[in-house]
């Protein structure tokens, strides 16, 4: 469940755009496990189609995927497949809401849904949004940092820090948008 929640939050803030859009991009993922210092690297492609479809297909490890279609989440991680109906799972429903609000650029709602505060800083050609939890929890993220290009409000980097000290960094490239 923790891995599913991680992926939902990761995907939650990938792109900020309005309705009736499609985004394609490549991503590189680097997860650092605090306890061991081990780093796990992954990569793949992501497709977002508004209003409620998002597909992450991994090329490394090949065959893994994370798909949101309406109220259904389809996941294959390390050969373990699952399908979750978010209308029957409150945690996943919140995560889906978080994702959709990030995609729509509504980081204020993301902060509210996750009992967090946010700050926005403009730096050169980038906009950095930092969402920080108000209090520690057993699951979730202590901090999410999103770096967007000002020119088109597309995320280029996302860093997710878990309460247990694990950190996952996503870098996005080859971003294309169709409206």
C-alpha positions as semicolon CSV with decimal commas, in nm:
position;residue;x (nm);y (nm);z (nm)
1;X;0,000;0,000;0,000
2;X;0,291;0,236;0,079
3;X;0,435;0,189;-0,270
4;X;0,094;0,259;-0,428
5;X;0,055;0,572;-0,218
6;X;0,405;0,683;-0,315
7;X;0,328;0,647;-0,685
8;X;0,001;0,828;-0,655
9;X;0,165;1,123;-0,483
10;X;0,451;1,116;-0,731
11;X;0,217;1,130;-1,020
12;X;0,002;1,373;-0,827
13;X;0,216;1,670;-0,912
14;X;0,364;1,582;-1,247
15;X;0,198;1,852;-1,457
16;X;-0,003;2,163;-1,399
17;X;-0,252;2,246;-1,678
18;X;-0,615;2,309;-1,757
19;X;-0,887;2,081;-1,891
20;X;-0,895;1,918;-2,233
21;X;-0,519;1,873;-2,262
22;X;-0,277;1,591;-2,326
23;X;0,080;1,582;-2,202
24;X;0,356;1,338;-2,293
25;X;0,696;1,332;-2,126
26;X;0,988;1,115;-2,027
27;X;1,079;1,074;-1,663
28;X;1,378;0,959;-1,460
29;X;1,319;0,851;-1,101
30;X;1,573;0,820;-0,823
31;X;1,466;0,685;-0,483
32;X;1,706;0,698;-0,189
33;X;1,638;0,472;0,109
34;X;1,755;0,653;0,423
35;X;1,816;0,343;0,636
36;X;2,054;0,178;0,389
37;X;2,164;0,471;0,174
38;X;2,069;0,259;-0,129
39;X;1,953;0,439;-0,445
40;X;1,706;0,281;-0,689
41;X;1,682;0,428;-1,039
42;X;1,388;0,391;-1,279
43;X;1,271;0,560;-1,598
44;X;0,986;0,563;-1,845
45;X;0,720;0,772;-2,013
46;X;0,413;0,947;-1,880
47;X;0,089;1,041;-2,056
48;X;-0,179;1,263;-1,903
49;X;-0,514;1,308;-2,075
50;X;-0,760;1,537;-1,903
51;X;-0,965;1,513;-1,705
52;X;-0,891;1,176;-1,538
53;X;-0,641;0,958;-1,726
54;X;-0,275;0,928;-1,637
55;X;-0,040;0,652;-1,749
56;X;0,316;0,594;-1,631
57;X;0,485;0,318;-1,830
58;X;0,827;0,211;-1,709
59;X;1,106;0,113;-1,945
60;X;1,329;0,044;-1,645
61;X;1,212;-0,182;-1,490
62;X;1,040;-0,288;-1,811
63;X;0,675;-0,383;-1,778
64;X;0,594;-0,185;-1,465
65;X;0,309;0,064;-1,492
66;X;0,082;0,294;-1,294
67;X;-0,247;0,390;-1,460
68;X;-0,539;0,605;-1,345
69;X;-0,856;0,582;-1,553
70;X;-1,154;0,750;-1,389
71;X;-1,204;0,586;-1,049
72;X;-0,974;0,292;-1,121
73;X;-0,603;0,257;-1,047
74;X;-0,414;-0,018;-1,229
75;X;-0,069;-0,097;-1,099
76;X;0,208;-0,341;-1,191
77;X;0,515;-0,299;-0,973
78;X;0,784;-0,566;-0,971
79;X;0,541;-0,819;-1,119
80;X;0,273;-0,751;-0,857
81;X;-0,047;-0,642;-1,029
82;X;-0,344;-0,480;-0,860
83;X;-0,653;-0,281;-0,944
84;X;-0,809;-0,040;-0,695
85;X;-1,154;0,121;-0,712
86;X;-1,097;0,453;-0,535
87;X;-1,465;0,485;-0,450
88;X;-1,414;0,190;-0,212
89;X;-1,079;0,300;-0,069
90;X;-1,068;0,632;0,119
91;X;-0,687;0,658;0,117
92;X;-0,668;0,607;-0,258
93;X;-0,960;0,845;-0,314
94;X;-0,770;1,120;-0,132
95;X;-0,458;1,040;-0,332
96;X;-0,651;1,057;-0,660
97;X;-0,797;1,393;-0,557
98;X;-0,447;1,513;-0,476
99;X;-0,327;1,400;-0,818
100;X;-0,605;1,567;-1,011
101;X;-0,566;1,893;-0,820
102;X;-0,193;1,898;-0,888
103;X;-0,257;1,834;-1,256
104;X;-0,504;2,123;-1,261
105;X;-0,245;2,340;-1,085
106;X;-0,455;2,359;-0,768
107;X;-0,170;2,308;-0,521
108;X;-0,370;2,499;-0,259
109;X;-0,624;2,216;-0,253
110;X;-0,341;1,961;-0,245
111;X;-0,209;2,131;0,069
112;X;-0,557;2,131;0,225
113;X;-0,622;1,765;0,139
114;X;-0,286;1,664;0,288
115;X;-0,295;1,886;0,600
116;X;0,000;2,084;0,471
117;X;0,113;2,440;0,404
118;X;0,261;2,569;0,080
119;X;0,499;2,838;-0,038
120;X;0,567;2,963;-0,390
121;X;0,897;3,123;-0,493
122;X;0,985;3,267;-0,832
123;X;1,347;3,209;-0,935
124;X;1,465;3,307;-1,283
125;X;1,279;3,091;-1,535
126;X;1,132;2,864;-1,266
127;X;0,856;2,861;-1,008
128;X;0,918;2,647;-0,701
129;X;0,620;2,523;-0,499
130;X;0,695;2,364;-0,163
131;X;0,419;2,175;0,019
132;X;0,511;2,097;0,381
133;X;0,313;1,882;0,625
134;X;0,183;2,061;0,933
135;X;0,252;1,760;1,153
136;X;0,427;1,424;1,133
137;X;0,230;1,116;1,031
138;X;0,297;0,745;0,992
139;X;0,248;0,763;0,613
140;X;0,278;1,020;0,345
141;X;0,517;1,303;0,281
142;X;0,679;1,552;0,508
143;X;0,756;1,772;0,206
144;X;0,690;1,787;-0,170
145;X;0,896;2,028;-0,380
146;X;0,785;2,101;-0,737
147;X;0,987;2,301;-0,988
148;X;0,787;2,437;-1,281
149;X;0,897;2,622;-1,595
150;X;0,739;2,966;-1,580
151;X;0,696;2,976;-1,958
152;X;0,434;2,698;-1,970
153;X;0,385;2,589;-1,606
154;X;0,520;2,237;-1,674
155;X;0,695;2,056;-1,393
156;X;1,060;1,975;-1,461
157;X;1,152;1,829;-1,123
158;X;0,968;1,686;-0,825
159;X;1,119;1,582;-0,492
160;X;0,912;1,381;-0,243
161;X;1,038;1,346;0,111
162;X;0,867;1,083;0,326
163;X;0,831;1,106;0,704
164;X;1,069;0,806;0,735
165;X;1,348;0,998;0,556
166;X;1,324;0,824;0,217
167;X;1,342;1,064;-0,078
168;X;1,221;1,021;-0,436
169;X;1,331;1,262;-0,709
170;X;1,167;1,282;-1,051
171;X;1,312;1,470;-1,346
172;X;1,091;1,530;-1,650
173;X;1,211;1,591;-2,006
174;X;1,085;1,585;-2,365
175;X;0,759;1,745;-2,248
176;X;0,496;1,800;-2,518
177;X;0,146;1,943;-2,475
178;X;-0,161;1,916;-2,700
179;X;-0,477;2,114;-2,627
